[in-house]
Amino acid sequence: MSQVFSQETHQNLLARIPHCTGREISDWLRTVEEGPCFLRFEDKVSWLRGEHELAYGHAKAIIHEYDLRRAARRLG
């Protein structure tokens, strides 16, 4: 499962990602969805960092958000 983030830290990171990367969160989430299927959180983060040259914190926040939304879809 994903790493622990405070909600405030997570939201702050998400808010900065479009400015820092030039891409919206929805674009990043689609990239993760269409990317390789990794089971481990850190494998997903490493792939995103290596493939798209993201900072560790940004990659971690994107994967955390992806996992949160995927879990919410399963419950809904």
N, C-alpha and C positions, 0 to 999 in steps of 0.2 A: 504494500500500500504506500501511498505517497508520504512524503516527509511532513512533519508538523510545521505549520506556519501560523503565526497569529493572523487573525482576519485582517487587521490593520496593515501589517507588513505585506500580506498577499495583495490586498487592494492597491497599495502604493506601488508595488512592483508592476501590477497589471496596468495601472494608469500611465506609467513611464514607458512601457514597451512600444506603443505606436510611435512616440517621439524618437526613441533611441534606435528603432529598427526600420521605421518607415512603413511598417505593415500593421494592420489592425489585428486585434486579438482573434477575431473570427477567422482571419486568414491563417494565423498560426495554428489554431485548433484544427482547421481543415488540413493543413500540412501534416499534423500529427496523425490525424485520422487516415490519411492516404499513405502515410509512411509505413515503414516496416513494423511488424507486430512483435514488440518486445514485451516480455512479461514483467520484468523488474523496472521499478521507477528510475533507478540510476542508469539503467541501460537506455531508457527513453531520453533522459536528460543528456547523456553522452552523445547519442546519435544527433539530437537537435543541435547541440553545441558544435559538433564536428562538421555536420552537413551544412549548417547555416551560420557558423561563426558567431553564435550568440554568447553573451556573458552567462556565467553559471547561474546567477540569480534569476535572470530573465528566462532561461531555459527551464529552470526548476519551477518557476511560477506558471509558465505555460503548461507544463506537464501536470502540475497540481490542479490547475483549472480544468484541464481536459479530463482528469480522473474524477473530479467533483461532478462535472456535467454528465459524464458517462454513468456514474453511480446514480445520479438523479433520474436519468432516462430509464434505468433498470427498475427504479422504484415506482415510477409514474405510469 
